[in-house]
Each structure stands twice: as structure tokens, then as C-alpha cells.
Amino acid sequence: MVAQGRGWHEERTGLNPESFIETRRHWFATKVQHNTNGVVNVLNLIEGREAIVESPVNAFEPFVVHYAETFIVPAAVGEYTIRPYGESEGKGCATIKAFVRTENLFDYRIN
């Protein structure tokens, strides 16, 4: 487990630690804060009927994602939230998030 809070927890998926891509599974039943940390985030709703993605500073219009849909949050967005929505309110949802690891980015070279 990477992190947890009231109504949510986040875990690494077991992707090869040598890869420059990090993937995390995020389980939640309440609104959860995310941050792009300056890199694009690619997510897929893997549990729950629907969730809503929102910007606390109105960087984009809120949008609803449905089970198995993939969505992208641009690097420039920074903070955003995801919470169960519609038929999923009061129930658990999960996403899988992929992003480029920045800590060792310069160790990867194109040959």
C-alpha cells in the first residue's frame, strides 16, 4: 500500500520497478484528491458504474466517466478530484492510473 485515508487507499500494481512508467490502483468510496505532479495522468475506471472528475480551481469542466472508460488528465492541470457519482454514490469505485516516473527520468535513454 502506498497511501491511505478515510474512504480510500492506493496501491502499486506490481509493474516492473525498472520501468519508467508507474501504475497505481486507487480504491475509493469518497472524494479523493489527486495531483498530476507535472506529468500526464492516464486513468481507467476499473470498478464502479460511474465517477466524476473535477478541478478544485475550475481548470476544466467536471466530467463523468463510466466503467471501463479511459481518460487523460493533462500535466498542467495539477490538482483534481475523483469521486463516486450517480449509481456509484455510496459505493466503492477504483481506478488504475499510469504516469511517467520523474525521479529517474534521465536514466532512460533512446538507443
C-alpha positions in Angstrom: 0.0 0.0 0.0 1.3 3.4 -1.0 -1.1 5.7 0.9 -4.5 5.6 2.6 -7.1 7.9 4.1 -10.7 7.8 5.2 -12.6 6.1 2.5 -9.7 5.4 0.1 -6.4 3.6 -0.3 -3.8 3.5 -3.1 -1.5 0.6 -4.0 1.2 -0.1 -6.5 0.2 -2.7 -9.1 3.5 -4.7 -9.3 4.7 -3.3 -12.6 8.4 -3.8 -13.1 10.3 -1.3 -10.9 12.8 -0.8 -13.7 10.1 0.6 -16.0 9.8 4.4 -16.5 6.0 4.0 -16.1 4.4 3.8 -12.6 0.9 2.3 -12.3 -1.3 2.5 -9.2 -4.6 1.1 -8.3 -6.8 3.6 -6.3 -9.8 2.3 -4.3 -12.3 5.0 -3.1 -15.8 5.5 -1.7 -15.5 9.2 -1.1 -14.0 12.2 -3.0 -10.2 11.8 -3.3 -7.5 14.4 -4.1 -5.0 13.7 -6.9 -2.2 15.7 -8.4 -0.5 15.3 -11.8 2.8 16.5 -10.3 3.7 17.9 -13.7 3.2 14.7 -15.7 0.2 13.5 -17.7 -2.0 11.0 -15.9 -3.9 8.3 -17.8 -6.6 6.6 -15.8 -9.3 3.9 -16.3 -12.3 3.3 -14.2 -12.0 -0.4 -13.2 -14.6 -0.7 -10.5 -18.0 1.1 -10.2 -20.6 2.3 -12.7 -19.5 5.9 -12.8 -17.3 8.5 -11.2 -16.9 12.3 -11.6 -13.6 14.0 -12.2 -13.4 17.7 -11.0 -11.0 20.5 -10.7 -11.0 22.4 -7.3 -9.8 25.5 -9.2 -12.0 25.1 -12.2 -9.1 24.2 -14.6 -11.6 22.2 -16.6 -15.3 21.4 -16.6 -16.3 18.4 -14.5 -16.8 15.2 -16.5 -18.3 11.8 -15.8 -16.5 8.6 -16.6 -18.2 5.2 -16.8 -16.9 1.7 -16.1 -14.0 0.7 -18.4 -13.6 4.2 -19.8 -10.1 5.6 -20.1 -9.4 9.3 -19.6 -6.4 11.6 -19.6 -5.6 14.4 -17.2 -3.1 16.8 -18.7 0.1 17.6 -16.8 -0.8 21.3 -16.5 -4.0 20.6 -14.5 -2.2 19.9 -11.2 -4.8 19.1 -8.6 -8.0 17.2 -9.4 -10.5 15.1 -7.6 -12.4 11.9 -8.4 -15.5 10.6 -6.5 -18.2 8.1 -7.0 -21.1 9.5 -9.0 -24.7 8.6 -9.9 -25.4 4.9 -9.4 -22.0 4.6 -7.7 -22.6 7.1 -4.9 -22.3 5.5 -1.6 -20.4 2.5 -3.2 -16.8 1.7 -3.8 -15.0 2.6 -7.1 -11.5 2.1 -8.3 -9.2 3.5 -11.0 -5.9 2.4 -12.3 -3.5 5.4 -13.0 -0.4 5.4 -15.1 2.2 8.1 -15.2 5.9 8.6 -16.1 8.2 8.3 -13.1 10.1 11.5 -12.9 12.7 10.6 -10.2 14.9 8.7 -12.7 13.6 10.0 -16.0 17.1 11.0 -17.2 18.3 7.4 -16.7 16.2 6.3 -19.7 17.9 6.8 -23.0 16.7 6.0 -26.5 19.3 3.8 -28.3 
